[in-house]
Amino acid sequence: MLLKTKLFGRTYSFEDLKEVLAKANEEKSGDMLLGIAARTSLERVAAKVVLSETTLENIRVNPVIEDDEVTRVIENQVNERVFSEIKNWTVGYLREYILKHSTTGLEIKRISKGLTSEMIAGVAKLMTNMDLVYGAKKIRISATANTEIGCEGTLSFRLQPNHPTDDVDSILISMMEGLSYGCGDAVIGINPVEDNVSSTTKLMNLMNDFVNEWKIPTQTCVLSHISTQVEAVKKGAPVSILFQSVAGTETANKGFGIDEKLLDEAQQVIAKYGSAPGPNLMYFETGQGSEMSLAADHGVDEMTLEARTYGYAKKYSPFMVNNVSGFIGPETLYNGKQMTRANLEDHFMGKLTGLPMGMAPCYTNHTSMDQNDQENATMLLAMAGANYYMGVPVGDDIMLSYQDTSFHDDVTLRELLNLKPAKEFFAWLVEHELLTKDGKLTARAGDASIFINKCGVKL
């Protein structure tokens, strides 16, 4: 495989495909810290040229990590018939095919069955931000647990009522406020402070009781470690879907305390004991840089590893995949430009993999990002067709200490793009006079007292 090109009178050579993929990546602080990023803009362009001329077959036979569980899971999912049809395509031709006006979303979804994660990362590296928005917009991936999200004309939100001490009344009040703004149709999901079966069970029961009392058509989830959730569910705790953070290398997943065997078991448990009929019953969270933060990157760039994460998650036909690139900090994505680019890449790569992608264009307060950066990324991703966002009180998660999309952002996005909540949840909001039939907030919206008066929660 020839990995060199001549550019402006200078020859650029690359040792292997892993180096080409890393140096073709847009500038990311994580890659720079690892010493694998392009040293100059010209070297980056040269790597992109070499990548564009590389065939999909050459990429498949040269995975960036060979002896690895994630690589095996990805490889085992390749549709051989589709791959045989496209194996001689170059990455450059794949880009043109996806962006061609006449290529439909169904056609893209079909050829995606023959792609590996490195191919998907490769084509995204050749795209501009607008390309990533345009390409992702063509692909619609919906999923069903209790209800279906990701349908055309809808935009959903995860209601995230976290609290730094898991105080039940405080969590309930946040849930009520979020619901009153129309958030929560994707899932009501709590990140617990204490990761144990007792706390997890308590929160599962809290949400289940509230959702049943108000007959809310949604899903519930507690984001403790998946082994904790499995034990709670086996003991009878009620929940719709199971959550776990996943990564793009076997080593990083071991750092998360997971492997394929554990995820297989979890999927079987939630299918047997969960409260939702499915078929999509898993919730994964991902983000560029997680492997680097665990020293488990194997010298692979953070964008390619993120694509591999999606290939791994695909095996489990998840209900939700939430991307939180920006959550770690400046050591992985330094500023708003890098965060925005990473989010657009991730959304496109997840959809091309075949996943129901949600987005959390978030940031921490010790990095060079601000609310305007976040809102720019959020609007671009909404244009690209993201399935859902987070709904956090005033955008400030007081338990996880980071900034995310707020209830107010959620409402604004729906109004800007003329989108509505998931069908059953929309009907529930109209019934409770929180939204009008044309999807606008009523005067009652934002007033959590409609729940408080009945539940007796003391403020």
URZIHU-V253744 format. One record per run of one state. SS is the DSSP state (alpha for helix, beta for strand, coil for the rest). FROM is the first residue (numbers start at 1). TO is the last residue. Records with the same first field share a line. If there is no record, write none. Layout:
# URZIHU-V253744
SS=FROM-TO + FROM-TO
This chain:
# URZIHU-V253744
coil=1-3 + 8-9 + 14-16 + 24-28 + 35-40 + 53-54 + 61-68 + 77-79 + 87-89 + 100-104 + 113-116 + 126-128 + 138-142 + 145-147 + 150-153 + 155-155 + 160-167 + 181-186 + 191-196 + 215-219 + 223-225 + 235-241 + 246-249 + 256-259 + 274-281 + 287-289 + 294-301 + 315-319 + 324-334 + 354-356 + 360-362 + 364-367 + 369-370 + 384-387 + 398-401 + 404-405 + 418-419 + 421-422 + 432-434 + 436-440 + 442-448 + 456-459
beta=4-7 + 10-13 + 55-55 + 90-90 + 143-144 + 148-149 + 154-154 + 156-159 + 187-190 + 220-222 + 242-245 + 282-286 + 320-323 + 335-335 + 357-359 + 363-363 + 368-368 + 388-392 + 396-397 + 402-403 + 406-406 + 420-420 + 435-435 + 441-441
alpha=17-23 + 29-34 + 41-52 + 56-60 + 69-76 + 80-86 + 91-99 + 105-112 + 117-125 + 129-137 + 168-180 + 197-214 + 226-234 + 250-255 + 260-273 + 290-293 + 302-314 + 336-353 + 371-383 + 393-395 + 407-417 + 423-431 + 449-455
